[in-house]
Amino acid sequence: MSRSQTKEYTPEFFKGSKKEGQGEITVEVDGDKQKFPVIHVEVRANDIVLDFDMSGGDPGRNNIIAMVVGKAHLNKKVTFVGHGDPVYLLFQDSVQEWVATKGWIRVEWKEGSKKIVGLLDDVQGDIDGNSKLTGGKFEITLA
């Protein structure tokens, strides 16, 4: 009888290919142009995760712009059509939290590249009075 061979995988294998990155997003939030640094970049098998810090360095505030872009939606303009479809974008500050349902985004990345760049415009949730993200662009360099 032969014994089956097993291979052990590290937890990182299942979590995705986490990478350090440097960069920022420049975006108008309700007409006020602001810059926020990237705090998390993760290139996974089927998507890319990006988180930008809007807390201003205050560890007690969890203010972020978070995105999950499926690799099938890279390198083309994508219009938001519903809560998280087809690209997930979360806006969270101290007074509101919403998932994009209007506007558009374009994220450029090629397999193996060290650069992720993107544009977004007229992004907002489905509740009137929430913030609106306009004239946004970002660039991230993977370590």
Backbone as a printed PyTorch tensor [residue, N CA C, xyz], in Angstrom:
tensor([[[  0.8320,  -1.1760,   0.0000],
         [  0.0000,   0.0000,   0.0000],
         [  0.8790,   1.2420,   0.0000]],

        [[  0.5160,   2.1740,  -0.8150],
         [  1.2850,   3.4140,  -0.8220],
         [  0.5620,   4.4590,   0.0230]],

        [[  1.3430,   5.2900,   0.6610],
         [  0.7600,   6.3550,   1.4600],
         [  0.5190,   7.5620,   0.5650]],

        [[ -0.5640,   8.2410,   0.8180],
         [ -0.8140,   9.4500,   0.0350],
         [  0.1360,  10.5490,   0.4970]],

        [[  0.5490,  11.3240,  -0.4670],
         [  1.4440,  12.4230,  -0.1370],
         [  0.6190,  13.6630,   0.1400]],

        [[  0.9630,  14.3590,   1.1950],
         [  0.2710,  15.5970,   1.5280],
         [  1.2740,  16.7400,   1.4980]],

        [[  0.7750,  17.8840,   1.1960],
         [  1.6070,  19.0770,   1.1690],
         [  0.9760,  20.1150,   2.0670]],

        [[  1.7950,  20.7440,   2.8800],
         [  1.2710,  21.7780,   3.7630],
         [  1.4090,  23.1340,   3.0920]],

        [[  0.3560,  23.9440,   3.2180],
         [  0.3570,  25.2910,   2.6660],
         [  0.3020,  26.2940,   3.8120]],

        [[  0.9380,  27.4090,   3.6170],
         [  0.8850,  28.4650,   4.6310],
         [ -0.4650,  29.1640,   4.5310]],

        [[ -0.9000,  29.8180,   5.6100],
         [ -2.1690,  30.5720,   5.5500],
         [ -2.1660,  31.6280,   4.4460]],

        [[ -0.9900,  32.1960,   4.1410],
         [ -0.8940,  33.2130,   3.0910],
         [ -1.2840,  32.6650,   1.7210]],

        [[ -1.0650,  31.3670,   1.5070],
         [ -1.4290,  30.7630,   0.2290],
         [ -2.9310,  30.9080,  -0.0240]],

        [[ -3.7180,  30.7570,   1.0220],
         [ -5.1690,  30.8110,   0.8800],
         [ -5.7090,  32.2330,   0.9250]],

        [[ -4.9960,  33.1160,   1.5820],
         [ -5.4590,  34.4900,   1.7090],
         [ -5.2080,  35.3120,   0.4570]],

        [[ -4.2990,  34.9210,  -0.3540],
         [ -3.9940,  35.7000,  -1.5480],
         [ -2.5640,  36.1910,  -1.5080]],

        [[ -2.2100,  36.9160,  -2.5110],
         [ -0.8620,  37.4420,  -2.6230],
         [ -0.8400,  38.8590,  -2.0750]],

        [[ -0.6240,  38.9860,  -0.7690],
         [ -0.5910,  40.3070,  -0.1670],
         [  0.7110,  40.9890,  -0.5480]],

        [[  0.5990,  42.2470,  -0.8660],
         [  1.7840,  43.0000,  -1.2460],
         [  1.7590,  44.3520,  -0.5690]],

        [[  2.9260,  44.8070,  -0.2680],
         [  3.0590,  46.1730,   0.2270],
         [  2.9660,  47.0860,  -0.9770]],

        [[  2.4670,  48.2570,  -0.7440],
         [  2.3650,  49.1990,  -1.8410],
         [  2.4420,  50.6240,  -1.3470]],

        [[  2.8450,  51.4890,  -2.2480],
         [  2.8790,  52.9090,  -1.9540],
         [  2.0560,  53.6110,  -3.0020]],

        [[  1.3730,  54.6480,  -2.5860],
         [  0.5810,  55.4120,  -3.5250],
         [ -0.5390,  56.1210,  -2.8080]],

        [[ -1.4020,  56.7530,  -3.5940],
         [ -2.4880,  57.5140,  -3.0040],
         [ -3.6110,  57.6860,  -4.0080]],

        [[ -4.7380,  58.0860,  -3.4710],
         [ -5.8730,  58.4630,  -4.2880],
         [ -6.0710,  59.9650,  -4.1190]],

        [[ -6.3000,  60.6540,  -5.2200],
         [ -6.6730,  62.0610,  -5.2050],
         [ -8.1060,  62.1050,  -5.7070]],

        [[ -8.9990,  62.6420,  -4.8880],
         [-10.4120,  62.6140,  -5.2510],
         [-11.1190,  63.8240,  -4.6490]],

        [[-12.1020,  64.3360,  -5.3690],
         [-12.9570,  65.3770,  -4.8200],
         [-14.0850,  64.7000,  -4.0610]],

        [[-14.2020,  65.0440,  -2.7760],
         [-15.2980,  64.5440,  -1.9490],
         [-16.2210,  65.7290,  -1.7070]],

        [[-17.3820,  65.6980,  -2.3200],
         [-18.3360,  66.8020,  -2.2510],
         [-17.6950,  68.1310,  -2.6530]],

        [[-16.8990,  68.0860,  -3.7230],
         [-16.2850,  69.2930,  -4.2600],
         [-14.9860,  69.7050,  -3.6050]],

        [[-14.5570,  69.0100,  -2.5540],
         [-13.3140,  69.3240,  -1.8500],
         [-12.2420,  68.3180,  -2.2710]],

        [[-11.2030,  68.7860,  -2.9940],
         [-10.1520,  67.8930,  -3.4800],
         [ -9.2540,  67.4670,  -2.3200]],

        [[ -9.0590,  66.1450,  -2.1890],
         [ -8.2830,  65.5930,  -1.0770],
         [ -7.3990,  64.4520,  -1.5670]],

        [[ -6.3630,  64.1500,  -0.7790],
         [ -5.4740,  63.0180,  -1.0720],
         [ -5.4610,  62.0970,   0.1370]],

        [[ -5.5240,  60.7900,  -0.1520],
         [ -5.5020,  59.7850,   0.9010],
         [ -4.5090,  58.6880,   0.5260]],

        [[ -3.6690,  58.2410,   1.4750],
         [ -2.6810,  57.1980,   1.1630],
         [ -3.3000,  55.8060,   1.0980]],

        [[ -2.6780,  54.9370,   0.2850],
         [ -3.0810,  53.5390,   0.2540],
         [ -2.5610,  52.8790,   1.5270]],

        [[ -3.3820,  52.0450,   2.1510],
         [ -2.9530,  51.3450,   3.3670],
         [ -2.9680,  49.8320,   3.2030]],

        [[ -3.5900,  49.3580,   2.1120],
         [ -3.6630,  47.9040,   1.9080],
         [ -3.8200,  47.6260,   0.4160]],

        [[ -2.9900,  46.7250,  -0.0710],
         [ -3.0840,  46.2560,  -1.4490],
         [ -3.0010,  44.7400,  -1.4040]],

        [[ -3.9190,  44.0840,  -2.0950],
         [ -3.8860,  42.6240,  -2.1350],
         [ -4.2430,  42.1780,  -3.5450]],

        [[ -3.3110,  41.4860,  -4.1870],
         [ -3.5600,  40.9160,  -5.5070],
         [ -3.8730,  39.4450,  -5.2940]],

        [[ -5.1210,  39.0760,  -5.5670],
         [ -5.5660,  37.7050,  -5.3370],
         [ -5.7930,  37.0140,  -6.6770]],

        [[ -6.1760,  35.7630,  -6.6390],
         [ -6.3470,  34.9820,  -7.8720],
         [ -7.3680,  35.6120,  -8.8110]],

        [[ -8.4720,  36.1210,  -8.2630],
         [ -9.5480,  36.6210,  -9.1100],
         [ -9.8170,  38.1200,  -9.0130]],

        [[ -9.1670,  38.7930,  -8.0610],
         [ -9.4430,  40.2090,  -7.8930],
         [ -8.2850,  40.9460,  -7.2340]],

        [[ -8.4520,  42.2560,  -7.1660],
         [ -7.4860,  43.1390,  -6.5100],
         [ -8.2360,  43.9330,  -5.4520]],

        [[ -7.6650,  44.0270,  -4.2550],
         [ -8.2580,  44.7620,  -3.1440],
         [ -7.3910,  45.9850,  -2.8650]],

        [[ -8.0260,  47.1550,  -2.7510],
         [ -7.3300,  48.4050,  -2.4570],
         [ -8.0620,  49.1200,  -1.3280]],

        [[ -7.3250,  49.5880,  -0.3300],
         [ -7.9040,  50.3800,   0.7550],
         [ -7.1100,  51.6680,   0.9020]],

        [[ -7.8320,  52.7910,   0.9880],
         [ -7.2210,  54.1030,   1.1670],
         [ -7.6840,  54.6760,   2.5060]],

        [[ -6.7560,  55.2770,   3.2500],
         [ -6.9950,  55.7630,   4.6070],
         [ -7.4500,  57.2250,   4.5940]],

        [[ -8.6570,  57.4730,   5.0670],
         [ -9.1650,  58.8380,   5.1780],
         [ -9.1590,  59.3360,   6.6210]],

        [[ -8.5180,  58.6150,   7.5370],
         [ -8.5810,  58.9520,   8.9660],
         [ -7.6520,  60.0990,   9.3590]],

        [[ -6.7310,  60.4700,   8.4860],
         [ -5.7920,  61.5340,   8.8390],
         [ -4.8210,  61.1390,   9.9260]],

        [[ -4.5810,  59.8400,  10.0610],
         [ -3.6280,  59.3580,  11.0590],
         [ -4.2300,  59.0990,  12.4290]],

        [[ -5.5230,  59.3080,  12.5960],
         [ -6.1940,  59.0640,  13.8720],
         [ -6.5760,  57.5880,  13.9610]],

        [[ -5.9000,  56.8050,  14.8350],
         [ -6.1800,  55.3630,  14.9090],
         [ -7.5800,  55.0460,  15.4240]],

        [[ -8.2550,  56.0110,  16.0220],
         [ -9.5920,  55.7870,  16.5400],
         [-10.6860,  55.9230,  15.4930]],

        [[-10.3160,  56.3750,  14.2950],
         [-11.3000,  56.5540,  13.2200],
         [-11.0660,  55.5270,  12.1270]],

        [[-12.1210,  54.8920,  11.6840],
         [-12.0210,  53.9000,  10.6150],
         [-12.6420,  54.4890,   9.3500]],

        [[-12.0090,  55.5330,   8.8220],
         [-12.5100,  56.2090,   7.6320],
         [-11.7210,  55.7440,   6.4250]],

        [[-12.3970,  55.0770,   5.4860],
         [-11.6960,  54.4730,   4.3550],
         [-12.4870,  54.5870,   3.0580]],

        [[-11.7680,  54.4590,   1.9710],
         [-12.3480,  54.1300,   0.6770],
         [-11.7710,  52.7530,   0.3560]],

        [[-12.6320,  51.7700,   0.1960],
         [-12.1960,  50.4000,  -0.0530],
         [-12.7590,  49.9290,  -1.3900]],

        [[-11.9380,  49.2010,  -2.1550],
         [-12.3630,  48.7130,  -3.4660],
         [-11.9900,  47.2490,  -3.6340]],

        [[-12.8520,  46.5070,  -4.3080],
         [-12.5440,  45.1540,  -4.7540],
         [-12.9070,  45.1190,  -6.2370]],

        [[-11.8870,  44.9000,  -7.0620],
         [-12.0740,  44.9080,  -8.5110],
         [-11.7620,  43.5150,  -9.0490]],

        [[-12.7480,  42.8710,  -9.6210],
         [-12.5300,  41.5660, -10.2310],
         [-11.6220,  41.6990, -11.4410]],

        [[-10.7360,  40.7400, -11.6310],
         [ -9.7910,  40.8210, -12.7530],
         [-10.4980,  40.8660, -14.1050]],

        [[-11.7110,  40.3490, -14.1830],
         [-12.4780,  40.4180, -15.4340],
         [-12.8990,  41.8480, -15.7610]],

        [[-12.8510,  42.7450, -14.7700],
         [-13.2800,  44.1290, -14.9690],
         [-12.1140,  45.1050, -15.0600]],

        [[-10.8970,  44.5960, -15.1080],
         [ -9.7170,  45.4550, -15.2390],
         [ -9.5980,  45.9710, -16.6720]],

        [[ -8.9320,  47.1210, -16.7990],
         [ -8.5680,  47.6930, -18.0960],
         [ -9.7630,  48.0600, -18.9640]],

        [[-10.8820,  48.4080, -18.3190],
         [-12.0540,  48.8980, -19.0440],
         [-12.8830,  49.7680, -18.0940]],

        [[-13.6360,  50.6690, -18.6610],
         [-14.5200,  51.5290, -17.8690],
         [-15.7110,  50.7020, -17.4060]],

        [[-15.9920,  50.7520, -16.0940],
         [-17.0770,  49.9740, -15.5110],
         [-18.0570,  50.9310, -14.8340]],

        [[-19.3100,  50.8020, -15.1650],
         [-20.3590,  51.6030, -14.5480],
         [-20.9610,  50.8250, -13.3790]],

        [[-21.0820,  51.5020, -12.2180],
         [-21.7150,  50.8630, -11.0650],
         [-23.2080,  50.7270, -11.3340]],

        [[-23.7540,  49.5610, -11.0350],
         [-25.1740,  49.3320, -11.3050],
         [-25.9670,  48.9550, -10.0600]],

        [[-25.3140,  48.5990,  -8.9860],
         [-26.0170,  48.2070,  -7.7670],
         [-25.0300,  48.0890,  -6.6290]],

        [[-25.4850,  47.5800,  -5.5230],
         [-24.6380,  47.4410,  -4.3370],
         [-23.5240,  46.4300,  -4.5770]],

        [[-22.3570,  46.9400,  -4.9550],
         [-21.2070,  46.0720,  -5.1510],
         [-21.1180,  45.4440,  -6.5230]],

        [[-21.9740,  45.8590,  -7.4590],
         [-21.9360,  45.2760,  -8.8000],
         [-21.5550,  46.3250,  -9.8270]],

        [[-20.7170,  46.0020, -10.7760],
         [-19.8780,  44.7970, -10.8280],
         [-18.5580,  44.9760, -10.0870]],

        [[-18.2700,  46.1990,  -9.6110],
         [-17.0780,  46.4710,  -8.8140],
         [-17.5450,  46.9940,  -7.4550]],

        [[-16.9190,  46.5150,  -6.3840],
         [-17.2900,  46.9390,  -5.0370],
         [-16.4620,  48.1490,  -4.6380]],

        [[-17.1270,  49.2480,  -4.2480],
         [-16.4430,  50.4180,  -3.7120],
         [-17.2180,  50.8770,  -2.4860]],

        [[-16.5440,  50.8770,  -1.3320],
         [-17.1250,  51.2980,  -0.0630],
         [-16.5430,  52.6440,   0.3240]],

        [[-17.4080,  53.5830,   0.6990],
         [-16.9880,  54.8670,   1.2600],
         [-17.4660,  54.8910,   2.6970]],

        [[-16.5290,  55.1310,   3.6390],
         [-16.9090,  55.1570,   5.0510],
         [-16.1810,  56.2950,   5.7370]],

        [[-16.9470,  57.2610,   6.2590],
         [-16.3440,  58.2990,   7.0820],
         [-17.0830,  58.3430,   8.4140]],

        [[-16.8660,  59.3890,   9.1980],
         [-17.4140,  59.4140,  10.5510],
         [-18.9300,  59.5980,  10.5970]],

        [[-19.5550,  59.9940,   9.4860],
         [-21.0010,  60.2260,   9.5120],
         [-21.8050,  59.3410,   8.5720]],

        [[-21.1550,  58.6520,   7.6580],
         [-21.9020,  57.8550,   6.6860],
         [-21.0700,  56.6790,   6.1760]],

        [[-21.7760,  55.7150,   5.6480],
         [-21.1400,  54.5660,   5.0020],
         [-22.0450,  54.1400,   3.8620]],

        [[-21.4880,  53.9850,   2.6830],
         [-22.2890,  53.5400,   1.5420],
         [-21.4520,  52.7550,   0.5580]],

        [[-22.1260,  51.9320,  -0.2240],
         [-21.5090,  51.1720,  -1.3060],
         [-21.9560,  51.8190,  -2.6080]],

        [[-21.0240,  51.9900,  -3.5390],
         [-21.3110,  52.6780,  -4.7980],
         [-22.4000,  51.9940,  -5.6010]],

        [[-23.3440,  52.8080,  -6.0710],
         [-24.4070,  52.3170,  -6.9430],
         [-24.5310,  53.1710,  -8.2020]],

        [[-23.7790,  54.2770,  -8.2450],
         [-23.8200,  55.1800,  -9.3930],
         [-22.4040,  55.6160,  -9.7220]],

        [[-22.1900,  56.0720, -10.9570],
         [-20.8780,  56.5450, -11.3870],
         [-20.0950,  55.4580, -12.1020]],

        [[-18.7820,  55.7150, -12.2740],
         [-17.9540,  54.7410, -12.9790],
         [-16.5310,  54.7340, -12.4320]],

        [[-15.8080,  53.6530, -12.7730],
         [-14.4200,  53.4670, -12.3810],
         [-13.6880,  52.7250, -13.4940]],

        [[-12.3960,  52.9750, -13.6030],
         [-11.5370,  52.2310, -14.5260],
         [-10.2380,  51.9450, -13.7820]],

        [[ -9.8630,  50.6710, -13.6990],
         [ -8.6390,  50.2570, -13.0240],
         [ -7.7510,  49.5370, -14.0290]],

        [[ -6.5300,  50.0280, -14.1750],
         [ -5.5740,  49.4560, -15.1250],
         [ -4.5170,  48.6540, -14.3650]],

        [[ -4.3270,  47.3910, -14.7690],
         [ -3.2780,  46.5490, -14.2110],
         [ -3.0780,  45.3660, -15.1380]],

        [[ -1.8180,  44.9900, -15.3220],
         [ -1.4860,  43.7930, -16.0950],
         [ -0.7520,  42.8310, -15.1910]],

        [[ -1.0210,  41.5450, -15.3670],
         [ -0.4130,  40.4910, -14.5500],
         [  1.0960,  40.6810, -14.4820]],

        [[  1.6150,  40.7170, -13.2620],
         [  3.0490,  40.8670, -13.0530],
         [  3.5300,  42.3040, -12.9850]],

        [[  2.6750,  43.2520, -13.3200],
         [  3.0610,  44.6670, -13.3050],
         [  3.1710,  45.1780, -11.8680]],

        [[  4.0080,  46.1640, -11.6630],
         [  4.1780,  46.7900, -10.3510],
         [  3.2770,  48.0090, -10.1740]],

        [[  2.5250,  48.3950, -11.2080],
         [  1.6850,  49.6000, -11.1550],
         [  0.2080,  49.2530, -11.2770]],

        [[ -0.5840,  49.8440, -10.3930],
         [ -2.0380,  49.8130, -10.4830],
         [ -2.4750,  51.2660, -10.5440]],

        [[ -3.2070,  51.6420, -11.5860],
         [ -3.6900,  53.0120, -11.7170],
         [ -5.1870,  52.9860, -11.9930]],

        [[ -5.8490,  54.0830, -11.6650],
         [ -7.2810,  54.1110, -11.9070],
         [ -7.8560,  55.5070, -11.9270]],

        [[ -9.0510,  55.5780, -12.4870],
         [ -9.8560,  56.7970, -12.5460],
         [-11.2550,  56.4560, -12.0620]],

        [[-11.9230,  57.4490, -11.4580],
         [-13.3160,  57.2810, -11.0840],
         [-14.0050,  58.6290, -11.1580]],

        [[-15.3330,  58.6070, -11.3310],
         [-16.0680,  59.8640, -11.3990],
         [-17.5380,  59.6390, -11.0820]],

        [[-18.1470,  60.6820, -10.5170],
         [-19.5810,  60.7050, -10.1980],
         [-20.0170,  59.5050,  -9.3660]],

        [[-19.1720,  59.0590,  -8.4400],
         [-19.4610,  57.8670,  -7.6360],
         [-20.2410,  58.2730,  -6.3950]],

        [[-21.3610,  57.5740,  -6.1670],
         [-22.1740,  57.8180,  -4.9790],
         [-23.0220,  56.5950,  -4.6770]],

        [[-23.6110,  56.5850,  -3.4910],
         [-24.5090,  55.5140,  -3.1060],
         [-25.9180,  55.8150,  -3.5650]],

        [[-26.8750,  55.0190,  -3.0850],
         [-28.2440,  55.1690,  -3.5630],
         [-29.1080,  56.0700,  -2.6900]],

        [[-28.5450,  56.7240,  -1.6790],
         [-29.3100,  57.6090,  -0.8070],
         [-28.9280,  59.0540,  -1.0990]],

        [[-29.9110,  59.8610,  -1.4310],
         [-29.6500,  61.2810,  -1.6820],
         [-29.0690,  61.9290,  -0.4340]],

        [[-28.1180,  62.8360,  -0.6500],
         [-27.4960,  63.5250,   0.4720],
         [-26.1890,  62.9060,   0.9180]],

        [[-25.9020,  61.7010,   0.4650],
         [-24.6050,  61.1040,   0.7780],
         [-23.5180,  61.8160,  -0.0060]],

        [[-22.2930,  61.6320,   0.3910],
         [-21.1690,  62.2310,  -0.3070],
         [-21.0980,  61.7420,  -1.7430]],

        [[-20.4380,  62.5500,  -2.5690],
         [-20.2250,  62.1930,  -3.9670],
         [-18.7350,  62.3040,  -4.2480]],

        [[-18.1620,  61.2840,  -4.8920],
         [-16.7470,  61.2740,  -5.2450],
         [-16.6330,  61.6120,  -6.7280]],

        [[-15.8840,  62.6790,  -7.0410],
         [-15.7390,  63.0920,  -8.4350],
         [-14.2730,  63.3600,  -8.7380]],

        [[-13.9430,  63.2990, -10.0010],
         [-12.5940,  63.6360, -10.4500],
         [-11.5020,  62.8620,  -9.7430]],

        [[-11.7200,  61.5960,  -9.4700],
         [-10.7540,  60.8070,  -8.7170],
         [ -9.7600,  60.0800,  -9.5980]],

        [[ -8.5420,  59.9560,  -9.0760],
         [ -7.5210,  59.1400,  -9.7380],
         [ -6.6020,  58.5720,  -8.6660]],

        [[ -6.0320,  57.3960,  -8.9550],
         [ -5.0980,  56.8010,  -8.0090],
         [ -3.9910,  56.0850,  -8.7600]],

        [[ -2.8580,  55.9740,  -8.0690],
         [ -1.7090,  55.2420,  -8.5890],
         [ -1.0090,  54.5710,  -7.4300]],

        [[ -0.7450,  53.2800,  -7.5890],
         [ -0.0920,  52.4820,  -6.5620],
         [  1.0750,  51.7440,  -7.1970]],

        [[  2.2020,  51.7560,  -6.5000],
         [  3.3670,  50.9860,  -6.9140],
         [  3.5450,  49.8510,  -5.9210]],

        [[  3.4830,  48.6200,  -6.4140],
         [  3.6610,  47.4580,  -5.5570],
         [  5.1260,  47.2860,  -5.1990]],

        [[  5.3630,  46.8850,  -3.9740],
         [  6.7390,  46.6630,  -3.5080],
         [  7.2870,  45.3660,  -4.0600]]])
